[in-house]
Amino acid sequence: MDNIKMEKVESVKQFGDMVKEFKRKYKPVQSNCYLMPGEVDSMIRNGSLYFGRSEKGLYFQVKETGCYRLYYYLSSDCRPAITKQDRCVILDYVFRGNEEIGLAKAGCDKWEQAGFRPYKRYLRMECLRGNFIPPEDQREKESKYPVVPMTAEDYPAVLALWEGSLDGYSTPFLNEDEFDAECKNRRIVGMRLPDGSAGAVAVSIQKGRTCFLQHLVVSPKFRGLGMGRTLHSAVVEVAFGKENTDKVNFWVDEKIKGLLTFIRDQGLYATA
């Protein structure tokens, strides 16, 4: 981001205040930013979150190993003030309902014209309490592959599973201390294989009355056995087992058509 002065974000409040101020000043606003306060706090503690401004533009840069992720807020009549660079810059997009309409609202075309290409596109979905329909074989699958909280001792195996199944750009994994903390908060669960290792892992966080299922990964060696849908359903069931949870939100890679079909069959649907 050589053409924009970038400074470290010092607090979640600072991040939130900048976004609120920008939204009040410029309407309508186009954005690809969907960062949760917990994520922002983790990035700040790691010293990896930066911000910059241009006329009618607010930019957030997340420094990862080998790349930068770029999130933005732009006035609808503003062009990107950041140009494409040689280093790897990632743009993630989350859309609701119709992809074409969602990406247009986010101003995706502006970035494409500036030389950027969206790295990942995710369909935002949610399930309301009372709408969830677990699969008929849920208990049978769980008896074979128990869904249990992960522990600090699982870190090497889970990290290997993560690195072997997902790209490190759009889904960077936690470091060992962060993993331990999330395990203690019971935010990371997995499906145990007979040898004690994890064949699938899910990461979720609670914010207010909403549970956010952030990531779910299944080992390539065990795909096709129903682990993904079983773990997904287990996370949703646990969330709705809490009285203060009204809905579960998550994002799905729009290219995974089979998973989208399964999720809709469960009573989950894309939000409008």
Disulfide bonds with the S-S distance in Angstrom:
none
